[in-house]
């Protein structure tokens, strides 16, 4: 029996993490499954297997992952989402490495320069890549040059029985009082810029101005945009018609009663929420983003053409993803809402039911097992290759002289001959930190010899550094070992 490791950040939030939990349940029927979690304190999603709490071993989790893979004699390591995919590839031991890509990175907002760098540089070293949709596969091949022969498209597991059971629950009294018998649209998703609930609220405002039915909008979700979205609702005087409800484990009770589910995202992979809506036969209005909605609602894998306004498809409605929709210069999403209110949607519901009757976890599990059981296995050790790159370089710099840069230096100073901290512009920056000079990038590049830059920053700063180095055609970029 093979030992399988499933690597993900947590099992308490996010669509990819939910799928990781469902995959562990299915694979546990055939394999010994370990779940390597970076955050294991709060587990919400269903799972099967043995939890390996990576966080409990200390801050340098790549070392822990590599050690545990060897100790547990892992045969196949499967990871979910970009940052964890990177850790999986960089901790390769004797095991076969499968990474699962869940989104189209080039459409993410804000842009993720570091993730794009990781995809271009490392993804072809995977033994296999599972893309959650044909659109994600298209993105990996055509945008990032990933070998089509290692990419397999496997759709998401979906727990139909649980969804139908939860959908029968009654709405809470507070929500019933807010609705006051009115019909409503529903949006389900974390409150994040890429999910673009701001567009939805502005489009609902245009819809509402002509709506005599007094239809409401429920937004089910939690996240960083909550205060901004609440302010927008207040500014548009929609307090009596739009309500944000914190995310809970039963969004299905809202979907089953809704006029339609609305998905306004800039970017998706394969939205679970559309599958969930189709299970309870809730019509769907979704932006024609790359990717997912086009495949599920229209049944096409062609991503060359896009919807110009809105298009009524077999299983839902696609709306153009133009930025003019954000500020209300166009209001095609509002038009789609009106169309839903004015037309009979029975054919869409029938088509949804037919599609989901053929959508089975058994079929998806067979596809996963086929990928797992393949014998081909690469021997590329990224960790050792990058150590050798640093050891043999004539110059080694830490790019970043802030707190993160100092932490990286302290961690690596006894392993590598680090020459200096590098910053883009010094400004008021010190000339020396911990006995090491601080230099501007342009001054460093005037020197001769091969140089390696260890990027010591996080978030937006890390993206800016990656962009700066790539603009200067520098390829010897190493992200710190954790």
N, C-alpha and C positions, 0 to 999 in steps of 0.2 A: 504493500500500500504506500503510495507516495505521500510525502509530507509537503503540504502547501502552506505558504505564508501569504496572507493578504495584508498589504500595507496601506493604511490610510490615516488621516490625522485624528479622527474621532468617530464616534458613532452616536452623535447627538444632534447634528444639524447638517443640512445640505443633501442635495439629490444624489451626488456621487457616493456619499457615505452611506446613504440608505441602500443603494445598489450593492455596495460592498458587503453590508450586512446580509442582504438577501442572497448574494453569491455564496457567502460562507455557509448559509443554511443548506443550500443546494449541494455544494461540493462536499459537505460533511457526510453526505450519504454514501460517498465513494472514497474519500480521502481523509487523512488526518489533517485538520485545518488549524492553523495558528493565526490569530489576528494581531498584527504588530500595530499598536496604537500610540501615537505621540501624545494624545490626551485621553486617558482612560478613566478619569474620575467620575464622569457622568455619562452613562450609556443609556440611550433612549431607544434606539432602533433594535429590532430583532436581529439576532445573530446565532450562530452555532460555532463551536470550536473553543480553543483555549486562548485566552487573552494574554498577550505579552505587553506589559506596560513599559514602553520604551522610556517614557519620561522619568520613571522612578529610578532609572540607572544613572541619571545625571544629565548635564546640559549637552554633552557631545554625543548626540544620538546616532550619528553615522557609525561611530565606532561600536556602539551597542548593537545596531542593526546587523553590522557585519559579523560581530561575535555571535549573536543569537542565531543567525542563519547557519553558521557552522555548528554551533552547539546542538541545535535541534535537527541537524541534518536535513535542511530544507532542500527539496528537489526542484520546486518551482516557486518563484516569488512573483506575486501579482500585485501591482500598485495602482492606485486611483488618484488622479489629479496631478497637475504639472510638477509642483514642488516635490511631492512624494515619489513621482516617477523618477525624478532626478536622483533622489537618495537611493532608490532601488537600483538604478543603473550603476551608481558610483560605489555601491557596497557589494557588487557582484562577487560571489565566491565560486563554489562548484555548481550552483543551481542554474536552472533555466530562468531567464528574466523576461517577464511579460508586463508591459505597461499599458494602462488603459487611459486613453485620451477622451475627455468628456466635453470639450468645447472647441470652438474655432477661435484661436487666440488672436488672430489678426483683426477680429471684429470686437474684441473686448474694449471696454471703456471704463477707466482710462487705459491707454495703451500699456502693454506689459513687455517692455524691451528685454528685460532679463529672461523672461520665459521664452520669448522668441529666440534669444541666443541659445538657451538650453536645448530647444527643439532642434535647431539647425545643427548644433555641434554634437549632440549626444543621442538623439532618438534613433539614428540608424545603427547604433550599437546594440539595440534591444534584439532579443531573439524573436519576439513577436510584439505587435502593437494591436490592441483591440480598440477600434473606433466605435463610439456609441451610435453613429449614424453614417450614412453615405456622404453627407455634407462634411462631417469631420474628416473622413478619409480623403475627400476631394481637397480639403484645406491642407492637410499634411503633405499630400503629394504635390499639389500645384503651387502652393505658397512657400513651402519649406523644403521641397526636394527630398522627401522621405521615400525610401524604396517601397514601391507598391506591393512587392512580393511579401513583405513582412506585415502588412496591414490587413486585418480582418474586421469586417463590420459585424457587430453583434448588438442588437437592441437591448434595452433594459428589461430586467425582471420586473414583474408587476404582480402584486398580491391581490388578485381580483376578489377573493372571498372576504378578506379583511375590509377592503374598500366598500364593498356592498353592505357588509354588516354595519360599519361605522356610518355609512350614508343614511341609514334609517333612524339615526338619533335625532331627537328634537333640537331645534335651535334654542339657545339660552334665552331667558326672558328679556334680558337687556337688548339683545339683537332683535327679538320679535317686536319689542316696543319701538325701537328705532325704525324698523320697516313699516310698522303700523298697517300691515296687510298689503303693502306695495310690492310690485315686482322689483327685481334687482339684477344687476350684473355683478360678477365676482372676479377678483384677481387674486391669485395665490402665489406668493414668492417673497424671498427676502427683500427687505427695503434697501436696495443698493442701486447705484447709478446705472449699472449695466441692465438691471431689470426694468428701469425706466418707467416707474409708476408716475413720475412727474408728467410725462407725455399723456398717460391715461387720464389723469385728473384734468389736464387742459382740454383734452378731447371730449371728456364727459361734460365739461362746462359748455362746449359748443352744442353737444347733444341736448343738454338740459334746457338751454335757452328756447328750444322749439318743442320740448317734450310736454305734452298735456297730461301724460299718464302719471307723472310724478315718480318716475322710476328712480331707485336708489343705486348706489355703488358701494360694495363692500370690498375692502382691500385686506386680505389676510396675510400678515407677515410681520416680521420684526427685523430691525437692522439700523444701520447708521443714518439712513435718510429720514427716519421717523419725524424728527422735529421740523425739518424742511418741508416735508409733505404736509404735515399738520398746518404749518404756516400758510402754505399755498391754498389749502382747503379754506382756511379762514379768509385769506385775501380775496378769493373768488366767491366768498359768501355761500359756500356749499356745505356748511356745517350740518344742515338738516337733511342732506342728501348723500353725503359721502362719509363713511366711517372706516377708520383703520382698526382692525382687531388683531391683537398680538397672535403670532403663529401658535397653533396648537396641533396636536396629533390627529385631529379630525377635521380637515378642511372639506372633507367629502360631503358632510351634512349641508354645507353651504352650496357646493356645486350642484347637487342633485335637484335643488329647488330654484336654481338661477335661470334667468333668461339665456345667459351665455357666460362662459368663462372668457376673460380677456387676458391675453398675454402680450404685453407691449414691449418686450425685451429688444435691446439692440443686438444681443448675441445669445445663442443657445447652442447646446449640443444635440440632445434629444430630450425635450422637456417632458419629464415624468408627469407634470401636471396636465398635459394634453391627453396622455394615455389614461390618467385617472378620470378626467372629465368624460372621455369617451366610454369608459366602463359604466358610468352612471347616466350615459346618454345626455350629457350637457353639451349643447352646441358651443363651438369654439370660434373666437375671433383672435387671430394671432398675426403679429408682424411677420413679414416674409424675410426673416433674418436668416443668415447662414449660421446654423442649419437646424434641421429638425421639423419645424412646422410644415414646410413644403412637402417633406416626405410623408408625414403622418396625415395631413389634411388633403393634399392633392394627389398623393400617390405617385410622385415623380422624383427621380434622382437628378434631374437636369437643373443645374444651378447657373446656367449661362444667362438665362433671362429672368427678369424679376417683374413682379406685379407693379403696374403703373398707378393704379388707384386702389381699388379693392376687388377681389375676385371670389365669387362663390364657388367653392370646390366640392368634391364628393362628401367630405367629412367635416367641413367647416369653412371658415372664411379667412383668406389671406389678405393682409393690408400692406401696402408699400411701406418700406422702412425709411423713407426720406426724412432728413432732418427738418424739413419744412413742417412736418407733423408735430415737432416739439414746441414750436412757437405759435402754432395755429394759423400759419399762412396757408396751409392746407388742412383739411379736416376730414380725411378719408376714413379714419377710424370712427369718428362720430357718425359718418354716413353709414358705415357698416353696422353700427349700433341701431340706427334707424331702420336699416334693412331687416335686421333680426326681428324688430318689433312689428314690422309690417307684413311679414311673409310667413308662410307655413314651413316649418323646419322638420317635418316628419321624415322626409327623404334623407336628410342629413343624419337624423337619429338612427334610422334603419341601417344606413351605410356604416355608421359608427359601430353598431351592435354586431354587424356582420364581420367587420374588420377585427374587432376584439375577440370574437368567438374563435378566430383562427390564430390569435396571438397567444401563444402558450409558453409557460416557463420551461416545459419539457423540451421544446424545440431550442430554446435559448441555451439551456443547460447542455444539450448535445453539442452545440457550437463551441461552448467554452471547453468542454472535455476534449474535443477535437484539437483545439489549440494547445491545451495543456499536455496532451499525449504525444505531440510531435517530438521527434528525437533530436532535431537539429539544435545545436547549442554553441554559442560563440564563447571565446575564451578571453575577450577583451577585458582587462582590468583597468578601469578608468582611474581608480585611486592610485595604483602603482604608476600608471602612465603619467599622471600629472605630478606625482612626486618626482619622477625622473626628469620631467620637463623643468621643474623648479631647480633641481639639483644641478642640472647641466647648463642652465642659463648663465650668461655672463653678468646679468643684472637682475635682481629680484626686488620689486617694489610693492609696498602696500598702498593701494589707491584708497585714500580716505584717512584723515588724521583726527577724526573725532573720537567719541567714546568707543564706537564699534571698531575703529581702526586700532585703537590701543589694546582692546581685548584680543583682537586677532594677533597683533604683534606679540603679546604676552604668551599666547597659546603656541605660536609658531617659532619664536625667537631661538629656541634651542634645537630646532629641527632644520632650519634653513638659514642661509647667509643673507639676511634681509638688508638691503643697502640704504633704503630711505623710505619715508612716507611721501606720497605724491598727492597733490591736490590740483584741481583745475586752475584756480586762481588763489593766491595766498591771502590777499587782503590784509586783515589784522592777524592772520595765523602766525603762531610762533615759528621761529626758525629751527627749533630743535625740540624734540619730544622724546623723553626717556633715553637721551644720548644719541638719538637718530635724527639726521637732518630732515627737514621738510622742504620738498622741492616742487616747483610748478611743472605740470606735464610737459609744456612746450620746451622747457629747459632740459628735461630728461631726454626728450626725443632728439635733441641736438647731438647727443652722444652716440658712440658707435657700439656695436655688439648687440647680441640678442637679449631682449628684456622680457621678463614675465611680470604681469600685473596681477596681484592678488586683490580682488575687489572687496573692500571692507566697508560696506554700507548696507542699508536695508531700505525696502520700499521704494519711494520715488527717487531718493538719492542713488540707490543702486541702479535703477533704470537709467538715470542721467549719466552715470559713469559708463555703463555699457554702451550707450549711444555715443558718447564722446570717443571711446576707444574704437568702436566700429567705424565711426566717421573718419578716423585716421588710419583705417585699414590695419589695425592691430588685432591679431588673432590669438596671441598668447595670453589669454584671459583665464584666470583660475578663480573660482569662487571658493571661499574658505572651507576647509574641512571641519565638519562638526563632530 
